[in-house]
Amino acid sequence: MAHDLQSAGFRTLFRASEPRPREASPPEAVPTVLPRIVTSPESSKPVPFPGREADRPAAPRPASSRASEPDDRSRGSGHPDARPLRVGIFGRGRLGTAVLENAKDAKSLTVAWALGRGYAPRSPVDVVLDASHADAVRDHVEWAVRTGSDLVIGTSGWSIPDLAEIVGDRIGVLTAPNFSLAAALMRRLALVLARFAASYPEADLGITEKHHNKKADAPSGTAKSLAAALVEGCPRYTGWSLAPASPGKVSVASLRTGYEVGFHEVLLDAPSETMTLTHEARSRDLFARGALEALRWIRGRKGIYTFDDMAAEMLDPLFRMECADDRGTR
């Protein structure tokens, strides 16, 4: 009986969320739900870690939420006869520069152009990375739609409420508040921690994030995404607020100082114990490799996706928990 209860408890914590329609939202908008923690039966291979030069199969897509996907479009290294992807980069800041440097060693793509602010694109490309400024994102989306160039948005602080209407099924757009697979894993763990806190009324949940002194927006898109995970998992929270805490809100603290690449911490604080989830980026090369992987992944898809959609193939199988008795062994 004790084992049955324990096993049922684990399954409750790791259960998949009920499917809900996805609303297109930029990295800085707080999503209302997280991607389902569930494994697709059609997926037989995980997405490799960013930077791995292995074949990359296309992710399965729910027929109800995505337009049909053509079979004859190049997918970079995922197609044995494919030519290298022609990539463009909007932005010559920290992320854009890191992606440009890492792309020099990539065998499955070539950078056609990388532009700073105020320069017009020279030509259409297969897929473009927006690592520019929030004010320029809308213009870049419209350019990508006009030229048929798939798009990855890694810029923070932007908001385009009608993004889904602009994009439709014309191109594929992937939005990413963070290009780290480990950060995507942290968001899933935050959801589990919040479900645990739901039955722990004395416990508070909070988030701390730190970035370099040049980052203009606060809190970060990743922090907002983590806050959405906590709200999704713990019903006594309805949103987030910057410190000090407000009733029913997840308290978020932001610090902008020095040269911190990116630090995020999720905290459960109870009278007799605490628990933390921490992710710290040590180099922008981490984000550059993830961005390159996202450029390959979005090529040929239609509609709006998030980095979580790409990461799901690798991360979701990690949440299939079984106890020994459930497998018929003791």
C-alpha positions in Angstrom: 0.0 0.0 0.0 2.8 2.4 0.9 4.5 1.8 -2.4 1.2 2.3 -4.3 0.8 5.7 -2.6 4.3 6.7 -3.3 4.1 5.6 -6.9 0.9 7.5 -7.4 2.5 10.6 -5.9 5.3 10.5 -8.4 3.0 10.1 -11.3 1.0 13.2 -10.0 4.1 15.3 -9.9 5.3 14.3 -13.4 1.9 14.0 -15.1 1.5 15.7 -18.4 -0.5 18.9 -18.6 -3.8 18.8 -20.3 -3.4 19.9 -23.9 -4.4 23.5 -24.5 -4.3 25.7 -27.7 -1.0 27.5 -28.0 -1.1 31.2 -28.4 1.8 32.8 -30.2 3.9 34.8 -27.7 7.3 36.4 -27.8 10.1 35.4 -25.5 9.3 38.3 -23.2 5.6 37.6 -22.8 4.6 35.3 -20.0 3.2 32.1 -21.5 0.1 30.8 -19.9 1.1 27.2 -20.1 4.2 25.2 -20.6 4.7 22.6 -23.3 3.3 19.2 -22.3 5.7 16.9 -20.6 4.9 13.9 -22.8 6.8 11.9 -25.3 5.6 11.7 -28.9 5.3 8.1 -30.2 6.5 9.2 -33.6 9.8 10.5 -32.3 12.5 7.8 -32.2 15.6 10.1 -31.7 16.4 12.9 -29.3 17.6 16.3 -30.5 21.4 16.3 -30.2 23.0 18.8 -27.8 23.8 22.1 -29.6 26.9 21.9 -31.7 26.7 18.2 -32.5 27.1 17.5 -36.2 24.7 14.5 -36.3 21.7 14.0 -38.5 18.8 15.8 -37.1 15.3 14.4 -37.8 12.4 16.7 -38.0 10.2 17.0 -34.9 6.7 15.6 -35.2 4.0 18.2 -35.3 0.4 18.0 -34.0 -1.8 18.2 -37.1 -4.3 20.4 -35.3 -1.9 23.3 -34.5 0.6 23.4 -37.4 0.3 23.8 -41.1 1.3 20.8 -43.3 5.0 20.6 -43.8 6.6 20.2 -47.3 8.8 17.2 -47.9 11.1 18.7 -50.4 12.7 21.5 -48.4 16.2 21.4 -47.1 16.8 20.8 -43.5 20.5 21.5 -43.3 22.4 18.5 -41.8 19.2 16.5 -41.4 19.2 15.8 -45.1 22.1 13.8 -46.5 22.1 15.6 -49.9 21.2 19.0 -48.6 23.3 22.0 -49.5 24.5 24.1 -46.5 21.9 26.5 -45.2 22.3 30.1 -46.1 22.0 32.1 -42.9 21.6 35.8 -42.2 22.1 37.5 -38.9 20.4 40.7 -37.7 22.5 42.2 -35.0 26.3 42.4 -34.3 26.0 42.5 -30.5 27.1 39.8 -28.0 24.8 37.0 -29.3 25.1 37.9 -33.0 28.9 38.0 -32.8 29.1 34.7 -30.8 26.9 33.0 -33.4 29.0 34.4 -36.3 32.2 33.0 -34.7 30.7 29.6 -33.9 29.3 29.4 -37.4 32.8 29.4 -38.9 33.2 25.8 -37.8 29.7 24.6 -38.8 29.6 22.2 -41.7 25.9 22.4 -42.4 25.4 26.1 -42.8 27.1 29.3 -44.1 26.5 32.9 -43.0 25.6 35.0 -46.0 25.5 38.3 -44.1 25.6 39.7 -40.6 24.2 43.2 -40.2 24.4 45.8 -37.6 21.7 48.4 -36.9 20.6 50.5 -39.8 21.8 48.2 -42.6 19.4 46.6 -45.0 19.6 42.8 -45.8 21.5 42.1 -49.0 19.5 39.1 -50.1 16.9 36.5 -48.9 18.4 33.5 -47.1 17.1 30.1 -46.0 16.8 31.2 -42.4 17.7 34.3 -40.4 18.6 34.9 -36.7 17.3 38.1 -35.1 19.8 39.0 -32.4 19.2 42.8 -32.8 17.0 45.1 -30.7 13.4 44.8 -29.6 12.3 47.8 -31.6 13.5 46.2 -34.8 11.9 42.8 -34.4 8.6 43.6 -36.1 10.4 45.0 -39.2 12.5 41.8 -39.4 9.5 39.6 -39.1 7.8 41.4 -41.9 11.0 41.1 -44.0 11.2 37.4 -43.3 7.6 36.9 -44.4 8.1 38.9 -47.6 11.2 37.0 -48.6 10.2 33.5 -47.4 13.1 33.3 -45.0 12.5 31.2 -41.9 13.2 33.1 -38.7 14.7 32.5 -35.2 14.1 35.4 -32.7 16.7 35.5 -29.9 16.1 39.2 -29.0 14.6 40.1 -25.7 12.1 42.8 -24.7 9.9 42.7 -27.8 6.1 42.2 -28.1 4.1 41.5 -31.3 0.6 40.6 -30.3 -0.4 39.8 -33.9 2.7 37.7 -34.6 0.6 34.6 -35.5 -1.5 36.6 -38.0 1.6 38.1 -39.6 3.3 34.7 -40.0 0.4 32.4 -40.7 1.7 29.4 -42.5 4.1 31.4 -44.8 7.3 30.7 -42.9 8.5 29.1 -39.7 9.3 31.3 -36.7 11.0 30.1 -33.5 11.1 32.3 -30.4 13.7 31.7 -27.7 14.2 33.5 -24.4 17.2 31.2 -23.9 19.1 28.9 -26.3 20.3 26.5 -23.6 18.9 23.0 -23.4 19.7 22.9 -19.7 17.7 26.1 -19.1 14.8 24.4 -20.9 15.2 21.4 -18.5 15.2 23.8 -15.6 11.8 25.1 -16.6 10.4 21.6 -16.6 11.9 21.0 -13.2 10.4 24.3 -12.0 7.0 23.0 -13.0 7.5 19.8 -10.9 8.7 21.9 -8.0 5.6 24.0 -8.2 3.4 21.0 -8.2 5.1 19.9 -5.1 4.6 23.3 -3.5 0.9 23.1 -4.3 0.5 20.5 -1.5 3.0 22.4 0.8 1.0 25.6 1.9 3.7 26.9 4.1 6.3 27.1 1.2 6.9 30.2 -0.8 8.2 30.2 -4.4 10.6 32.8 -5.8 13.0 33.6 -8.6 16.4 35.4 -8.7 18.1 36.3 -11.9 21.4 38.2 -12.6 22.8 39.5 -15.9 25.5 41.9 -17.1 25.1 45.7 -16.7 24.4 46.2 -20.4 21.2 44.1 -20.4 18.3 46.6 -20.7 15.3 44.5 -19.9 14.3 43.1 -16.4 13.3 40.6 -15.5 14.8 38.4 -18.2 12.6 36.4 -20.6 13.9 33.2 -19.0 12.9 34.4 -15.6 9.4 35.2 -16.9 9.2 31.7 -18.4 10.2 30.2 -15.1 7.6 32.2 -13.4 5.0 30.9 -15.8 6.1 27.4 -14.9 5.5 28.1 -11.2 2.1 29.6 -11.8 1.1 26.7 -13.9 2.1 24.2 -11.3 0.9 25.9 -8.1 -2.7 27.2 -8.1 -2.2 29.7 -5.3 -0.1 31.9 -7.6 -1.7 33.9 -10.4 1.3 35.7 -11.8 4.6 37.2 -10.9 5.8 40.6 -9.6 9.2 42.3 -9.1 10.3 42.3 -5.5 8.8 43.0 -3.0 6.4 40.2 -3.2 2.7 40.7 -3.7 0.0 38.3 -2.4 -0.6 35.5 -4.9 2.4 36.6 -7.0 5.7 34.8 -7.5 8.4 37.2 -6.3 11.1 37.9 -8.9 14.4 39.7 -8.2 16.6 41.1 -10.9 20.2 42.3 -10.7 22.1 44.1 -13.5 25.8 44.4 -12.7 29.2 43.5 -13.9 29.7 40.9 -16.6 27.4 38.0 -15.6 26.4 36.1 -18.7 23.2 34.7 -17.2 22.2 33.3 -13.8 18.7 32.0 -12.8 17.6 30.5 -9.5 14.2 29.1 -8.5 13.7 28.9 -4.8 11.2 26.9 -2.6 11.4 28.4 0.9 9.6 26.7 3.8 9.9 27.1 7.6 12.0 24.0 8.1 13.7 23.6 4.7 14.6 25.1 1.4 15.2 23.8 -2.1 16.8 25.6 -5.1 17.2 25.0 -8.8 20.1 26.9 -10.4 21.4 27.5 -13.9 24.4 29.6 -14.6 25.7 30.2 -18.2 29.5 30.4 -18.2 30.0 31.4 -21.8 27.9 32.9 -24.7 29.2 30.1 -26.8 26.5 28.0 -25.1 23.8 30.3 -26.5 25.5 30.5 -29.9 25.6 26.7 -30.3 21.9 26.5 -29.3 21.0 29.3 -31.8 22.8 27.4 -34.6 20.8 24.3 -33.7 17.6 26.3 -33.7 18.4 27.7 -37.2 18.7 24.2 -38.5 15.6 22.9 -36.7 13.2 25.6 -37.9 14.1 25.4 -41.6 11.2 24.0 -43.5 8.6 24.3 -40.7 5.5 26.5 -40.8 4.0 28.5 -38.0 5.1 29.7 -34.6 7.4 27.5 -32.4 9.3 28.0 -29.2 12.7 26.7 -28.2 10.8 24.3 -26.0 9.3 22.6 -29.0 12.8 21.9 -30.3 14.0 20.7 -26.9 11.0 18.5 -26.2 12.4 15.6 -28.3 15.4 15.3 -26.0 13.9 16.3 -22.6 10.5 14.8 -22.5 11.7 11.2 -22.4 13.6 12.1 -19.2 10.2 12.5 -17.4 8.9 9.0 -18.0 9.3 7.7 -14.5 8.7 4.1 -13.5 9.2 2.3 -10.2 10.6 -1.1 -10.2 7.2 -2.7 -9.3 5.6 -0.9 -12.2 8.0 -2.8 -14.5 7.0 -6.1 -12.9 10.3 -6.6 -11.0 11.2 -6.2 -7.4 
